[in-house]
Amino acid sequence: MDTAYPREDPRAPTARSADCASHTAVALGAPRPPPRDHLIWSVFSTLYLNLCCLGFLALAYSIKARDQKVAGDLEEARRLGSKAKCYNILATMWALVPPLLLLALVVTGALHLSRLAKDSAAFFSTKFDDSDYD
């Protein structure tokens, strides 16, 4: 019984036959990062920013992107992840812009009313003399 370590596989090519074999090198570009599915962002969009069901659409595309990534179809996962990202951006904008506009309207309205109140207070605090009625 042979107990030598490391054991050599008798089916493996020997060094002599490896020299005769031709080598092929394939130049690959930089490895692309794995596609993002934006699942966590989609969950938050669904729960908190769900105007016109945009968060729900983002969640559906995120789940599809994750399924395609697990299945090995990275291009389809990138495409679906990009759609999920777009729907998340739309849901976020729809959730943030209207309250900011409302806040701006309230602030400008309050400033305008305070200016009107100052002007009316000045009108009612005017003292008239008897000579003003002549």
C-alpha positions as CSV (number, residue, x, y, z in Angstrom):
1,M,0.0,0.0,0.0
2,D,1.3,3.4,-1.0
3,T,1.2,5.9,1.8
4,A,3.3,8.7,0.1
5,Y,1.8,12.2,0.4
6,P,0.8,14.0,-1.7
7,R,-0.5,11.3,-3.8
8,E,-0.4,11.7,-7.6
9,D,-3.4,10.9,-9.7
10,P,-2.4,8.3,-12.3
11,R,-4.8,9.8,-14.7
12,A,-3.2,13.3,-14.4
13,P,-1.0,14.4,-17.3
14,T,2.7,14.2,-16.6
15,A,5.1,17.1,-16.9
16,R,6.4,15.8,-20.2
17,S,2.9,15.7,-21.8
18,A,2.0,19.1,-20.3
19,D,4.9,20.7,-22.2
20,C,3.5,19.4,-25.5
21,A,0.0,20.7,-24.9
22,S,-0.9,24.1,-26.4
23,H,-2.1,26.8,-24.0
24,T,-4.9,29.2,-24.7
25,A,-5.3,32.4,-22.8
26,V,-8.5,34.4,-22.8
27,A,-8.2,38.0,-21.9
28,L,-11.2,38.9,-19.7
29,G,-12.1,42.5,-18.7
30,A,-12.4,43.6,-15.2
31,P,-15.0,41.5,-13.4
32,R,-18.3,43.3,-13.1
33,P,-19.8,43.7,-9.7
34,P,-22.8,41.5,-9.0
35,P,-26.1,43.2,-9.8
36,R,-27.9,45.1,-7.1
37,D,-31.5,44.3,-6.4
38,H,-32.3,47.3,-4.0
39,L,-34.5,45.0,-1.9
40,I,-34.2,46.8,1.5
41,W,-34.9,50.2,-0.2
42,S,-37.9,48.7,-1.9
43,V,-39.2,47.3,1.4
44,F,-39.0,50.8,3.0
45,S,-40.6,52.4,-0.1
46,T,-43.4,49.9,0.2
47,L,-44.0,50.4,3.9
48,Y,-43.4,54.2,4.3
49,L,-43.5,55.9,0.9
50,N,-46.2,54.0,-0.9
51,L,-47.9,56.6,-3.1
52,C,-49.6,55.3,-6.2
53,C,-48.2,51.8,-5.3
54,L,-44.7,52.8,-6.6
55,G,-43.1,51.1,-3.6
56,F,-45.0,47.9,-4.3
57,L,-43.8,47.9,-7.9
58,A,-40.2,48.5,-6.8
59,L,-40.5,45.6,-4.3
60,A,-41.8,43.3,-7.1
61,Y,-39.0,44.1,-9.4
62,S,-36.4,43.8,-6.6
63,I,-37.7,40.3,-5.8
64,K,-37.6,39.4,-9.5
65,A,-34.0,40.7,-9.7
66,R,-32.9,38.7,-6.7
67,D,-34.5,35.5,-8.3
68,Q,-32.7,36.1,-11.5
69,K,-29.4,36.7,-9.7
70,V,-29.8,33.4,-7.8
71,A,-30.7,31.7,-11.1
72,G,-27.5,33.0,-12.7
73,D,-29.0,35.3,-15.3
74,L,-27.0,38.4,-14.3
75,E,-28.0,40.6,-17.3
76,E,-31.7,40.2,-16.6
77,A,-31.0,40.8,-12.8
78,R,-29.3,44.0,-13.7
79,R,-32.2,45.1,-15.9
80,L,-34.8,44.3,-13.2
81,G,-32.6,45.9,-10.5
82,S,-32.4,49.1,-12.6
83,K,-36.2,49.2,-12.9
84,A,-36.5,48.6,-9.1
85,K,-34.1,51.5,-8.6
86,C,-36.1,53.8,-10.8
87,Y,-39.4,53.0,-9.0
88,N,-37.7,53.5,-5.7
89,I,-36.4,57.0,-6.8
90,L,-39.9,57.9,-8.0
91,A,-41.5,56.7,-4.8
92,T,-39.0,58.6,-2.7
93,M,-39.5,61.8,-4.7
94,W,-43.3,61.5,-4.5
95,A,-43.0,61.1,-0.8
96,L,-40.6,64.0,-0.1
97,V,-41.5,66.7,-2.6
98,P,-45.2,67.3,-1.6
99,P,-44.4,67.8,2.1
100,L,-41.6,70.1,1.3
101,L,-43.8,72.2,-1.0
102,L,-46.5,72.3,1.7
103,L,-43.9,73.5,4.2
104,A,-42.8,76.2,1.9
105,L,-46.4,77.3,1.3
106,V,-47.0,77.4,5.1
107,V,-43.9,79.4,5.8
108,T,-44.5,82.0,3.0
109,G,-48.2,82.2,4.0
110,A,-47.2,82.9,7.6
111,L,-44.7,85.6,6.6
112,H,-47.3,87.2,4.4
113,L,-49.9,87.2,7.2
114,S,-47.5,88.6,9.7
115,R,-46.7,91.5,7.3
116,L,-50.4,92.1,6.8
117,A,-50.9,92.1,10.6
118,K,-48.2,94.6,11.1
119,D,-49.7,96.9,8.5
120,S,-53.2,96.7,9.9
121,A,-51.9,97.2,13.5
122,A,-50.1,100.3,12.3
123,F,-53.4,101.5,10.7
124,F,-55.4,101.0,13.9
125,S,-52.8,102.6,16.1
126,T,-52.8,105.9,14.2
127,K,-54.0,108.9,16.2
128,F,-56.0,111.5,14.4
129,D,-56.0,115.2,15.5
130,D,-59.0,117.5,15.1
131,S,-57.1,119.3,12.4
132,D,-57.2,116.1,10.3
133,Y,-61.0,116.5,9.9
134,D,-61.0,120.0,8.6
